[in-house]
Amino acid sequence: MKKARNDSSLTPVADRVQLDEEVLRAAAGSKYPPEQIRAAAELLAKGEGKFPPGRRKIPPSLVTLVQRERLLQAMLKAVSELGYTEFTVNDLMARAGVTQRMYYIHFQGKDECFLAAVDGVAARVRTRAEAAVKQAGSSWRDRLRAALGEVLRFSVEETDSARALFVAARSAQCAVSHHDKLLADFAKCIHTWVVEDLGEGPDAAAAIGVVGGLEAMLYAKLQSGETGDLTSYLPKLMYFAVLVYEGHMSAATEASNGR
């Protein structure tokens, strides 16, 4: 949700982003052993989000990765609080706790940093949704319910990230194609699930409509800051999807079972 900027000299300094062990594991993948990730997280906790001065028992490359991830998380926070067109590199550096020199070591400009942040969020959403689908039943409804539920939970748990992906990236010219590809890929998955379960049925445009409904709801809720009840919209979203493919009676049953 975009907030009005206050240029008063009494405006408090923006809160610095804090990277915990889970975030660092996601950023590092399998590049570093767990004990090094844990050591980095502990150092950051002691230094209020920054590595304290002195010798460190972690490799320099991990320090560099942490600095980059801090900038990406700061980007998500700045975009969520100020909006993409309003925030500046100074806003980003204040939230990341880095110097201008450090910022330009990692990114050449605002667009490059934003795209990296958006792509990282999209990857996390994909990973969570795919894992949920693997644990779901084999029917297209089970798969879709699992995927939609995970997207809604992600938006509640990582609201800044969700705002960047579903609100800011929708209008930022540099990121529109990245945003649209994520939605198109999700629509292809839905169409594939339906064909495997029901046969041909409606064409691929139906899945695009289902995804469009989800995205429109997310956009409205994230833009207004009303994210606390997002998961309660799952039965309504499933009603709409089942209505498209199986008609009103099946859709009503699906929505009733989901309450």
RAVEN-V691427 format. One record per residue. N is the residue number from 1. RES is the residue in three letters. D_CENTER is the distance of its C-alpha to the mean C-alpha in Angstrom with 1 decimal. Layout:
N | RES | D_CENTER
N | RES | D_CENTER
//
This chain:
1 | MET | 14.4
2 | LYS | 16.7
3 | LYS | 19.5
4 | ALA | 22.9
5 | ARG | 23.9
6 | ASN | 27.0
7 | ASP | 29.2
8 | SER | 31.6
9 | SER | 32.7
10 | LEU | 32.1
11 | THR | 28.3
12 | PRO | 26.8
13 | VAL | 25.0
14 | ALA | 21.2
15 | ASP | 20.0
16 | ARG | 19.2
17 | VAL | 16.0
18 | GLN | 16.8
19 | LEU | 15.6
20 | ASP | 16.6
21 | GLU | 17.8
22 | GLU | 14.9
23 | VAL | 12.5
24 | LEU | 15.5
25 | ARG | 16.1
26 | ALA | 12.7
27 | ALA | 13.4
28 | ALA | 17.0
29 | GLY | 17.0
30 | SER | 20.8
31 | LYS | 22.1
32 | TYR | 23.5
33 | PRO | 25.2
34 | PRO | 23.8
35 | GLU | 26.5
36 | GLN | 25.5
37 | ILE | 21.9
38 | ARG | 23.4
39 | ALA | 25.9
40 | ALA | 23.4
41 | ALA | 21.4
42 | GLU | 24.8
43 | LEU | 25.9
44 | LEU | 22.9
45 | ALA | 23.5
46 | LYS | 27.1
47 | GLY | 26.4
48 | GLU | 24.1
49 | GLY | 21.1
50 | LYS | 23.4
51 | PHE | 25.7
52 | PRO | 29.2
53 | PRO | 32.2
54 | GLY | 34.3
55 | ARG | 34.2
56 | ARG | 31.2
57 | LYS | 31.4
58 | ILE | 28.2
59 | PRO | 28.3
60 | PRO | 27.8
61 | SER | 25.2
62 | LEU | 23.0
63 | VAL | 23.6
64 | THR | 22.5
65 | LEU | 19.3
66 | VAL | 18.6
67 | GLN | 19.5
68 | ARG | 17.1
69 | GLU | 14.2
70 | ARG | 15.5
71 | LEU | 15.4
72 | LEU | 11.8
73 | GLN | 10.8
74 | ALA | 13.5
75 | MET | 12.2
76 | LEU | 9.0
77 | LYS | 11.6
78 | ALA | 14.2
79 | VAL | 12.4
80 | SER | 11.4
81 | GLU | 15.0
82 | LEU | 17.0
83 | GLY | 15.5
84 | TYR | 15.2
85 | THR | 19.0
86 | GLU | 20.2
87 | PHE | 18.8
88 | THR | 20.9
89 | VAL | 20.9
90 | ASN | 22.9
91 | ASP | 20.3
92 | LEU | 17.9
93 | MET | 20.7
94 | ALA | 21.6
95 | ARG | 18.3
96 | ALA | 18.3
97 | GLY | 22.0
98 | VAL | 23.0
99 | THR | 25.8
100 | GLN | 25.8
101 | ARG | 27.4
102 | MET | 24.7
103 | TYR | 22.0
104 | TYR | 24.0
105 | ILE | 24.6
106 | HIS | 21.0
107 | PHE | 20.1
108 | GLN | 22.6
109 | GLY | 21.0
110 | LYS | 18.3
111 | ASP | 17.1
112 | GLU | 17.0
113 | CYS | 14.9
114 | PHE | 12.3
115 | LEU | 12.2
116 | ALA | 11.9
117 | ALA | 8.9
118 | VAL | 7.2
119 | ASP | 8.7
120 | GLY | 7.5
121 | VAL | 3.8
122 | ALA | 5.7
123 | ALA | 8.0
124 | ARG | 6.5
125 | VAL | 5.8
126 | ARG | 9.3
127 | THR | 10.8
128 | ARG | 10.3
129 | ALA | 11.5
130 | GLU | 14.3
131 | ALA | 15.5
132 | ALA | 15.8
133 | VAL | 17.7
134 | LYS | 20.0
135 | GLN | 21.0
136 | ALA | 21.7
137 | GLY | 25.0
138 | SER | 26.2
139 | SER | 26.4
140 | TRP | 24.0
141 | ARG | 23.5
142 | ASP | 22.6
143 | ARG | 20.0
144 | LEU | 18.5
145 | ARG | 18.6
146 | ALA | 16.9
147 | ALA | 14.0
148 | LEU | 13.7
149 | GLY | 14.1
150 | GLU | 11.3
151 | VAL | 8.7
152 | LEU | 10.5
153 | ARG | 10.6
154 | PHE | 7.0
155 | SER | 7.0
156 | VAL | 10.1
157 | GLU | 9.5
158 | GLU | 6.6
159 | THR | 7.6
160 | ASP | 7.6
161 | SER | 4.0
162 | ALA | 4.2
163 | ARG | 7.5
164 | ALA | 7.0
165 | LEU | 5.7
166 | PHE | 8.0
167 | VAL | 10.6
168 | ALA | 11.3
169 | ALA | 10.8
170 | ARG | 13.0
171 | SER | 15.8
172 | ALA | 15.6
173 | GLN | 18.2
174 | CYS | 17.0
175 | ALA | 13.6
176 | VAL | 14.9
177 | SER | 15.9
178 | HIS | 12.6
179 | HIS | 11.0
180 | ASP | 14.2
181 | LYS | 14.3
182 | LEU | 11.2
183 | LEU | 13.0
184 | ALA | 16.3
185 | ASP | 15.5
186 | PHE | 14.5
187 | ALA | 17.7
188 | LYS | 19.7
189 | CYS | 18.7
190 | ILE | 19.9
191 | HIS | 23.0
192 | THR | 23.8
193 | TRP | 23.6
194 | VAL | 25.8
195 | VAL | 28.3
196 | GLU | 28.6
197 | ASP | 29.3
198 | LEU | 31.2
199 | GLY | 32.5
200 | GLU | 32.1
201 | GLY | 31.8
202 | PRO | 29.9
203 | ASP | 28.7
204 | ALA | 25.2
205 | ALA | 25.0
206 | ALA | 24.7
207 | ALA | 21.4
208 | ILE | 20.1
209 | GLY | 21.3
210 | VAL | 19.5
211 | VAL | 16.1
212 | GLY | 17.2
213 | GLY | 18.0
214 | LEU | 14.7
215 | GLU | 12.9
216 | ALA | 15.8
217 | MET | 15.5
218 | LEU | 11.8
219 | TYR | 12.7
220 | ALA | 15.8
221 | LYS | 14.6
222 | LEU | 11.8
223 | GLN | 14.3
224 | SER | 17.0
225 | GLY | 15.3
226 | GLU | 16.4
227 | THR | 13.7
228 | GLY | 16.1
229 | ASP | 17.4
230 | LEU | 14.6
231 | THR | 15.5
232 | SER | 19.0
233 | TYR | 18.3
234 | LEU | 18.1
235 | PRO | 21.9
236 | LYS | 22.0
237 | LEU | 19.4
238 | MET | 21.4
239 | TYR | 24.6
240 | PHE | 23.7
241 | ALA | 22.7
242 | VAL | 25.9
243 | LEU | 28.0
244 | VAL | 27.2
245 | TYR | 28.3
246 | GLU | 30.8
247 | GLY | 32.1
248 | HIS | 32.4
249 | MET | 34.2
250 | SER | 31.6
251 | ALA | 28.8
252 | ALA | 30.6
253 | THR | 31.1
254 | GLU | 27.5
255 | ALA | 26.4
256 | SER | 29.3
257 | ASN | 28.4
258 | GLY | 24.8
259 | ARG | 26.0
//
